[in-house]
Amino acid sequence: SPGREIVDSKQQIQTVDPGEEAFPLHPELSREPWKPDVCFFACEKAPLSGGQTIFSDGIEIVRQMPRRVRTKLFNRKLRYNLPAKRSEVEFWMKKHSPTEAELKNPPDDCPFEFIEIGGRIHRSYVTPVLHRPMFIDRPAFGNFLLFSRYLHNNRSFPTFEDGSIVADDLLEPIRKTGERLAIRRAWRIGDIAMVDNTRFMHARTAISDKRSRRILTYFGYLNFARTDRDAVSNARWRDPLWLEDAPKDILT
């Protein structure tokens, strides 16, 4: 993720976001098709106050959210649409300067639709609002909606599949349910947390002195993962050799 300090020579371990503000609940990298299966967090330096990490179970959020909200979201999908860099288009299309016809028929292992909007190519992918986690066949809430709406004040990323905005009266009860179910953990030096990123969301409380808190992260994919729920079959990001060679600006 951008803005974090890399702490190992293989560029696989990094610090958490260096800011001080509280963060809403979110899974790691949930704004991208390659959301990791698992997240490890390790405490190298513990804050004297604040900076707790919060965990909330996406399955329980669905079970305990208001029925009217669950009903309205059950068969809906989210669309993540962003302007595409030229390097992204060439990388996923496996071709320099693909034609309009080729953009409409991307390779099978490309997770994106490429759409021209106002003379610029956008990359877009669609995923269920309520997804199925890796280890249990029950609906869960775990996406970028809360982070985008309550931290970035962004109402248009993501949207519903048809481009319509997810209404506040749907999202606010989910936020309250997630916070009511949240488990807070204060860090001690040497603590390690292993999190199923397909089921659980995490957040943090405000940090009073960011110099007193240093949490390391390691994200990745499991070699026993259930892959039939990936955005595409034969997902490139599950190949360790591909991950080592992939341009870093593609994956952030």
C-alpha positions as CSV (number, residue, x, y, z in Angstrom):
1,S,0.0,0.0,0.0
2,P,1.3,3.5,-0.7
3,G,2.8,5.8,2.0
4,R,4.1,3.0,4.2
5,E,7.7,2.2,5.1
6,I,9.1,-1.0,3.6
7,V,11.2,-2.8,6.2
8,D,12.6,-5.9,4.5
9,S,14.8,-6.5,1.4
10,K,12.1,-8.5,-0.4
11,Q,9.6,-5.6,0.0
12,Q,7.0,-7.8,1.6
13,I,6.9,-6.4,5.2
14,Q,5.8,-2.8,5.7
15,T,4.5,-0.6,8.4
16,V,0.8,0.4,8.8
17,D,-0.4,3.7,7.6
18,P,1.8,6.4,9.2
19,G,-1.0,8.8,10.1
20,E,-2.6,9.6,13.5
21,E,-6.3,9.7,12.7
22,A,-8.8,7.0,13.6
23,F,-9.7,4.6,10.7
24,P,-13.1,3.1,9.9
25,L,-13.6,-0.7,9.6
26,H,-12.2,-2.2,6.4
27,P,-10.5,-5.3,5.1
28,E,-7.0,-4.8,3.8
29,L,-6.8,-3.7,0.1
30,S,-10.5,-4.2,-0.3
31,R,-10.6,-1.6,-3.0
32,E,-8.8,-4.0,-5.4
33,P,-9.7,-7.4,-6.9
34,W,-6.5,-8.9,-5.2
35,K,-7.7,-8.4,-1.6
36,P,-5.3,-10.7,0.4
37,D,-6.5,-13.8,2.1
38,V,-4.7,-13.2,5.3
39,C,-3.1,-10.3,7.2
40,F,-0.4,-10.5,9.9
41,F,0.2,-7.6,12.2
42,A,3.1,-7.4,14.6
43,C,3.9,-4.8,17.3
44,E,7.5,-3.5,17.3
45,K,6.7,-0.4,19.4
46,A,3.5,0.0,21.6
47,P,1.8,3.3,22.0
48,L,1.4,4.7,25.6
49,S,-2.2,5.6,24.8
50,G,-4.6,5.3,21.9
51,G,-3.8,3.4,18.7
52,Q,-5.8,0.4,19.5
53,T,-6.7,-2.0,16.7
54,I,-10.4,-2.9,16.3
55,F,-11.7,-6.1,14.8
56,S,-15.2,-6.9,13.7
57,D,-16.7,-10.1,12.2
58,G,-18.2,-9.4,8.8
59,I,-20.5,-12.4,9.2
60,E,-22.0,-11.1,12.4
61,I,-22.4,-7.7,10.9
62,V,-24.7,-9.2,8.2
63,R,-26.5,-11.3,10.8
64,Q,-27.2,-8.4,13.1
65,M,-27.7,-5.5,10.7
66,P,-31.3,-4.4,10.3
67,R,-33.3,-6.8,8.2
68,R,-34.4,-4.1,5.8
69,V,-30.8,-3.3,5.0
70,R,-29.8,-6.9,4.6
71,T,-32.7,-7.5,2.2
72,K,-31.8,-4.5,0.1
73,L,-28.2,-5.5,-0.2
74,F,-28.5,-9.3,-0.5
75,N,-28.3,-9.6,-4.3
76,R,-26.6,-6.3,-5.0
77,K,-23.0,-5.7,-6.3
78,L,-20.5,-3.0,-5.9
79,R,-18.6,-1.4,-8.8
80,Y,-15.0,-0.1,-8.2
81,N,-14.3,2.3,-11.1
82,L,-11.1,4.4,-11.4
83,P,-9.2,6.1,-14.2
84,A,-6.6,3.6,-15.5
85,K,-2.9,4.3,-16.0
86,R,-1.5,3.4,-19.4
87,S,0.8,1.0,-17.7
88,E,-2.2,-0.8,-16.2
89,V,-4.0,-1.2,-19.5
90,E,-0.9,-2.5,-21.2
91,F,-0.1,-4.9,-18.3
92,W,-3.5,-6.5,-18.0
93,M,-4.2,-6.5,-21.8
94,K,-0.8,-7.9,-22.4
95,K,-0.4,-5.6,-25.4
96,H,0.8,-2.1,-26.2
97,S,-2.0,0.3,-27.3
98,P,-4.9,-2.2,-27.5
99,T,-7.8,-1.3,-29.8
100,E,-11.3,-0.4,-28.6
101,A,-12.5,-3.8,-29.7
102,E,-9.7,-5.5,-27.8
103,L,-10.5,-3.5,-24.7
104,K,-14.0,-4.9,-24.7
105,N,-12.6,-8.4,-24.7
106,P,-9.8,-8.5,-22.1
107,P,-7.9,-11.7,-21.4
108,D,-9.6,-14.3,-19.1
109,D,-7.2,-13.6,-16.2
110,C,-7.8,-9.8,-16.3
111,P,-10.1,-8.8,-13.4
112,F,-11.1,-5.5,-15.0
113,E,-13.5,-4.1,-17.6
114,F,-11.9,-1.2,-19.5
115,I,-14.4,1.5,-20.3
116,E,-13.8,4.8,-22.1
117,I,-15.4,7.7,-20.3
118,G,-14.9,11.3,-21.6
119,G,-11.9,10.3,-23.7
120,R,-10.1,8.5,-20.9
121,I,-10.0,4.8,-20.2
122,H,-11.3,3.6,-16.8
123,R,-10.8,0.3,-15.1
124,S,-13.8,-1.2,-13.4
125,Y,-14.5,-4.4,-11.5
126,V,-17.7,-5.7,-9.8
127,T,-18.0,-7.8,-6.7
128,P,-21.0,-8.7,-4.4
129,V,-21.9,-6.3,-1.6
130,L,-22.3,-9.3,0.7
131,H,-19.6,-11.9,-0.2
132,R,-18.8,-15.4,0.9
133,P,-15.6,-15.7,3.0
134,M,-12.9,-18.3,2.4
135,F,-13.7,-20.7,5.2
136,I,-17.4,-20.6,5.7
137,D,-20.4,-20.5,3.3
138,R,-22.3,-17.6,4.9
139,P,-22.7,-14.0,3.7
140,A,-20.3,-11.4,5.1
141,F,-19.9,-7.6,4.8
142,G,-16.3,-6.6,4.1
143,N,-15.4,-4.0,1.5
144,F,-14.2,-0.4,1.0
145,L,-17.6,1.4,1.6
146,L,-17.1,2.4,5.2
147,F,-13.5,3.6,4.7
148,S,-14.3,5.6,1.6
149,R,-17.5,7.2,3.0
150,Y,-16.4,8.0,6.6
151,L,-12.7,8.7,6.1
152,H,-12.4,10.1,2.6
153,N,-16.0,11.5,2.4
154,N,-16.2,9.8,-1.0
155,R,-19.7,8.8,-2.1
156,S,-18.8,7.6,-5.6
157,F,-16.2,4.9,-4.9
158,P,-17.5,2.3,-4.8
159,T,-21.0,2.5,-6.2
160,F,-23.6,-0.1,-6.8
161,E,-23.1,-2.0,-10.1
162,D,-25.4,0.3,-12.0
163,G,-23.4,3.4,-10.9
164,S,-25.9,4.5,-8.3
165,I,-24.8,5.8,-4.9
166,V,-25.1,3.5,-1.8
167,A,-27.5,5.5,0.3
168,D,-26.6,6.8,3.8
169,D,-29.6,5.1,5.3
170,L,-28.2,1.7,4.2
171,L,-24.6,2.4,5.2
172,E,-25.1,4.1,8.6
173,P,-26.8,1.1,10.2
174,I,-23.9,-1.1,9.0
175,R,-21.4,1.3,10.5
176,K,-23.2,1.2,13.8
177,T,-23.6,-2.6,13.8
178,G,-19.9,-3.0,13.1
179,E,-18.8,-0.7,15.8
180,R,-21.2,-2.3,18.3
181,L,-19.7,-5.7,17.6
182,A,-16.1,-4.5,17.6
183,I,-13.4,-6.0,19.7
184,R,-10.6,-3.6,20.8
185,R,-7.1,-4.7,21.3
186,A,-4.3,-2.6,22.9
187,W,-0.9,-3.5,21.6
188,R,2.1,-4.8,23.6
189,I,5.6,-5.2,22.2
190,G,5.9,-8.6,20.6
191,D,2.2,-9.1,20.0
192,I,1.2,-10.7,16.7
193,A,-2.3,-10.9,15.2
194,M,-3.3,-13.2,12.3
195,V,-6.5,-12.1,10.6
196,D,-8.7,-13.8,8.0
197,N,-9.0,-10.8,5.7
198,T,-11.9,-12.4,3.8
199,R,-14.1,-12.4,6.9
200,F,-13.0,-9.8,9.4
201,M,-12.6,-6.1,9.1
202,H,-10.2,-4.0,11.2
203,A,-9.9,-0.4,12.2
204,R,-7.9,1.7,14.6
205,T,-8.5,4.4,17.3
206,A,-6.8,7.8,17.0
207,I,-3.1,7.8,17.9
208,S,-1.9,10.4,20.4
209,D,1.7,10.2,19.4
210,K,2.5,8.3,16.2
211,R,6.2,8.1,17.1
212,S,5.3,5.8,20.0
213,R,3.5,3.2,17.7
214,R,5.1,1.0,15.2
215,I,3.1,-1.9,13.8
216,L,4.4,-4.1,11.0
217,T,2.2,-5.8,8.4
218,Y,2.5,-8.8,6.1
219,F,-0.3,-9.6,3.6
220,G,-0.6,-12.6,1.3
221,Y,-2.4,-15.5,-0.2
222,L,-2.8,-19.0,1.1
223,N,-1.6,-22.0,-0.9
224,F,-4.7,-23.9,0.3
225,A,-7.1,-21.0,-0.5
226,R,-10.5,-21.5,-2.0
227,T,-10.1,-19.8,-5.3
228,D,-13.5,-20.2,-6.9
229,R,-14.5,-16.9,-5.3
230,D,-11.7,-14.9,-6.9
231,A,-12.6,-12.2,-9.4
232,V,-11.2,-14.3,-12.2
233,S,-10.0,-17.9,-12.6
234,N,-6.2,-18.4,-12.6
235,A,-5.7,-15.1,-10.8
236,R,-2.1,-13.9,-11.5
237,W,-1.7,-12.5,-8.0
238,R,-1.8,-16.1,-6.6
239,D,1.5,-17.0,-8.4
240,P,4.4,-16.2,-6.0
241,L,6.8,-15.7,-9.0
242,W,4.4,-13.3,-10.7
243,L,4.0,-11.3,-7.4
244,E,7.8,-10.9,-7.2
245,D,8.1,-9.7,-10.8
246,A,4.9,-7.6,-11.1
247,P,5.4,-3.8,-11.3
248,K,4.8,-2.3,-7.9
249,D,2.6,0.5,-9.3
250,I,0.2,-2.1,-10.6
251,L,-0.5,-3.6,-7.2
252,T,-0.8,-0.5,-5.0
